[in-house]
Amino acid sequence: MGRRNITLTIEYCGIAYCGWQIQSNAPTVQSEMERALSELCGEEIRVTGCSRTDTGVHALEFVLNFYTSSTIPSERFPAAVNSFLPPDIVVRSAREVPEGFHARFDAKYKTYRYFFDIAPCPSAFLSGRVWSVKMPLPGKDPDRDIERSLEELNSAAACFVGTRDFSAFRAEGSNVRSTVRTVTDAKVFLVDSCVLFSSGASDRPLLCFEVRGNGFLYNMVRIMAGTLLDVYKGKLLPSEIPDIIRSKDRTRAGMTAPPDGLYLCKVEYDD
């Protein structure tokens, strides 16, 4: 059997890692994957990831591919590789793909979720997994306030949808040919914290910002999240978001939210 191209879908908790991409003298998800696959396959393996998640960012669905001369059947890779990996990185599925498949360049759309913990008291079980903003909902009628807040947040999030120049939502430190990106969907909703951590933190409502697009600038989703928090706090009106986008001025958007609450949730390909 000749060289094969294998793609893996993995999930990981990013708390212990300095992001995806290999760095010198720093633990990364890529370095762990290459170590585990090299040991399993008995050859030097280099992997290509679908994205370059930053320090502390998590993934529920991250796609990578690698070339190997190993004869291990693709369906056996998940169990085999997991035995070489730490518990905070898990291979969910594997399959053989055409030789030209590239996990990053062939990705058509990515979906991210950002989680906010809006409870007055933070949760030890959710530390490092959500952004605890320690902000009680105002007013005497929490249900009504939540409904109103979600309406305002979704009105603001809807302004991100479309093909836009997102310069105002890009952090310094990256060189890209174009700052134009297409966002196909953006929304905010409530979820139960047990979707992230099943013990000790259930029945705790989290705000979730979900955004899908064909690509994202450096820290773009985190800046969007920080801007939405300003809307939640009443510092910004939803109607101000379009003007911030048109301004291309980073100082007018919100803060860069911490990596804790950011999750890569889905990567879409033609097949």
C-alpha positions in Angstrom: 0.0 0.0 0.0 1.4 3.4 -1.0 1.1 6.7 0.8 -2.4 7.5 2.1 -4.1 10.7 3.1 -6.0 10.3 6.4 -8.3 12.9 7.9 -9.1 12.9 11.6 -11.9 14.8 13.4 -10.8 15.6 16.9 -12.0 17.6 19.9 -9.9 19.2 22.6 -9.9 21.3 25.7 -7.4 24.1 25.1 -6.7 25.1 28.7 -3.3 23.3 28.9 -2.1 24.3 25.4 -0.6 27.3 23.7 -3.0 26.9 20.8 -2.9 24.5 17.9 0.2 25.4 16.0 3.6 23.9 17.0 5.8 26.3 19.0 9.3 25.9 20.4 9.3 25.0 24.1 5.5 25.2 24.5 2.8 22.5 24.6 0.4 22.7 21.6 -2.3 20.4 20.2 -0.5 19.9 17.0 2.7 18.8 18.7 0.7 16.2 20.7 -1.1 14.9 17.6 2.2 14.5 15.7 3.9 12.8 18.6 1.0 10.4 19.1 0.6 9.6 15.3 4.4 9.2 14.9 4.5 6.6 17.7 1.5 4.8 16.4 2.6 4.7 12.8 6.3 4.1 13.4 7.2 7.0 11.1 7.5 10.7 11.3 4.1 12.3 10.8 3.3 15.9 10.1 -0.3 17.0 10.3 -2.2 19.9 8.7 -5.0 21.5 10.7 -8.1 23.3 9.6 -7.4 26.3 11.7 -4.9 28.0 14.0 -6.7 28.2 17.3 -5.0 30.4 19.9 -3.8 29.7 23.4 -6.7 28.5 25.6 -9.2 28.1 22.7 -11.2 24.9 22.5 -12.5 22.7 19.7 -15.6 20.5 19.6 -14.9 19.6 15.9 -11.4 20.2 14.5 -10.3 18.6 11.3 -6.7 17.6 10.4 -5.1 15.5 7.7 -1.8 13.7 7.4 0.0 11.4 5.0 1.2 7.9 6.1 2.5 4.6 4.8 0.8 2.8 7.6 -1.6 0.0 6.8 -3.8 0.6 9.8 -7.4 0.7 8.6 -8.8 4.2 8.8 -11.7 3.1 11.0 -9.2 1.9 13.6 -7.3 5.1 13.9 -9.5 6.8 16.6 -9.1 4.1 19.2 -5.5 3.5 18.3 -4.5 7.2 18.4 -6.4 7.9 21.6 -4.3 5.4 23.5 -1.3 7.7 22.8 -3.0 11.0 23.6 -3.6 12.9 26.8 -7.3 12.9 28.0 -7.9 16.5 26.9 -7.5 15.6 23.2 -9.7 13.0 21.7 -10.0 11.6 18.1 -13.7 11.2 17.3 -13.5 9.8 13.7 -11.2 9.1 10.8 -11.4 8.3 7.1 -9.2 8.0 4.1 -9.5 11.0 1.7 -8.1 11.8 -1.8 -4.4 12.6 -1.9 -5.0 16.3 -2.7 -7.3 17.0 0.3 -6.1 19.8 2.5 -7.8 20.3 5.9 -7.3 24.1 5.9 -7.5 25.2 2.3 -10.5 22.9 1.4 -12.6 24.1 4.3 -15.6 26.1 3.0 -17.3 27.3 6.3 -16.4 27.3 10.0 -18.8 27.7 12.9 -17.6 29.1 16.2 -19.4 29.4 19.5 -18.6 31.8 22.3 -20.0 31.1 25.8 -20.6 33.8 28.4 -21.4 32.9 32.1 -23.8 35.7 33.2 -24.4 34.5 36.7 -23.3 36.8 39.6 -21.0 34.1 41.1 -18.5 32.3 38.9 -18.3 28.5 38.7 -15.1 26.6 39.5 -16.2 23.8 37.2 -16.5 26.2 34.3 -13.2 28.1 34.9 -11.2 28.3 31.7 -14.2 27.0 29.7 -16.4 30.1 29.5 -16.0 33.8 30.0 -17.4 34.6 33.4 -18.6 38.3 33.2 -20.0 38.2 36.8 -23.0 40.4 35.8 -26.5 39.8 37.2 -29.4 40.5 35.0 -31.0 43.8 35.9 -34.5 44.4 37.0 -37.1 42.6 39.0 -38.3 40.3 36.2 -35.3 38.2 35.1 -37.3 36.3 32.5 -38.5 39.5 30.8 -35.0 41.0 31.0 -33.4 37.9 29.4 -35.9 38.1 26.6 -35.2 41.7 26.0 -31.4 41.2 26.2 -31.6 38.3 23.7 -33.7 40.5 21.3 -31.1 43.3 21.5 -28.1 40.9 21.2 -29.6 39.1 18.1 -30.3 42.5 16.5 -26.7 43.4 17.0 -25.4 39.9 15.8 -27.5 40.2 12.7 -25.4 43.2 11.6 -22.4 40.9 11.2 -24.2 38.8 8.5 -23.1 39.5 5.0 -19.9 40.1 3.0 -18.1 42.9 4.9 -14.7 44.4 5.5 -14.1 43.4 9.1 -11.0 45.5 9.8 -12.7 46.9 12.9 -12.8 43.4 14.3 -9.2 42.3 13.6 -6.5 42.3 16.2 -2.9 43.4 15.2 -0.4 40.6 14.6 -1.5 39.1 11.3 -0.9 39.8 7.7 -3.7 39.0 5.3 -4.3 40.0 1.7 -7.9 40.9 2.4 -9.9 41.8 5.5 -13.2 41.0 3.7 -15.0 38.0 5.0 -18.5 36.5 4.5 -20.6 35.7 7.6 -23.6 33.6 6.7 -25.2 33.4 10.2 -24.8 35.0 13.6 -27.1 34.6 16.6 -27.3 34.6 20.4 -29.2 32.2 22.6 -29.3 30.6 26.0 -27.9 27.1 26.7 -27.5 25.1 29.8 -23.9 24.8 31.1 -24.2 21.0 31.1 -23.6 21.1 27.4 -19.9 21.9 28.2 -19.4 20.3 31.6 -21.9 17.7 32.9 -21.0 17.7 36.6 -21.3 20.4 39.1 -22.5 23.2 36.8 -25.8 22.0 35.4 -28.9 24.2 35.3 -26.6 27.2 35.0 -27.6 29.4 32.0 -25.0 30.5 29.6 -25.2 33.1 26.8 -24.0 31.6 23.5 -22.9 33.6 20.5 -22.8 31.4 17.4 -21.3 32.6 14.1 -20.7 30.8 10.8 -18.5 32.2 8.0 -16.1 31.4 5.2 -13.2 32.6 7.2 -12.3 34.8 10.2 -9.6 37.4 10.9 -7.2 37.2 13.8 -9.3 37.4 17.0 -12.4 38.4 14.9 -14.9 36.2 16.8 -13.5 37.2 20.2 -13.8 40.9 19.3 -17.3 40.3 18.1 -18.0 38.7 21.5 -16.5 41.6 23.3 -18.7 44.0 21.3 -21.8 42.0 22.0 -21.0 42.2 25.7 -21.0 46.0 25.4 -24.5 45.7 23.9 -25.6 43.4 26.8 -24.3 46.0 29.3 -26.0 48.9 27.5 -22.8 50.5 26.4 -23.6 50.1 22.7 -26.8 50.1 20.8 -27.4 47.4 18.1 -27.9 50.2 15.7 -24.3 51.3 16.2 -22.8 48.1 14.9 -23.1 48.8 11.2 -21.3 52.2 11.6 -18.5 50.4 13.6 -18.1 48.0 10.7 -18.0 50.8 8.1 -15.5 52.7 10.1 -12.9 49.9 9.9 -11.6 51.4 13.2 -10.6 48.7 15.7 -10.8 51.2 18.6 -14.6 51.6 18.1 -15.4 47.9 18.5 -15.4 46.1 21.9 -12.6 44.5 23.8 -11.1 41.2 22.7 -12.9 38.6 24.8 -10.6 36.1 26.5 -10.0 32.7 24.8 -11.8 30.8 27.6 -15.2 30.9 26.0 -14.3 30.3 22.4 -15.0 26.9 20.7 -14.5 25.8 17.1 -17.7 23.8 16.6 -18.0 22.8 13.0 -15.9 22.7 9.8 -17.7 22.2 6.5 -16.3 20.8 3.2 -17.8 20.2 -0.2 -18.1 16.4 0.6 
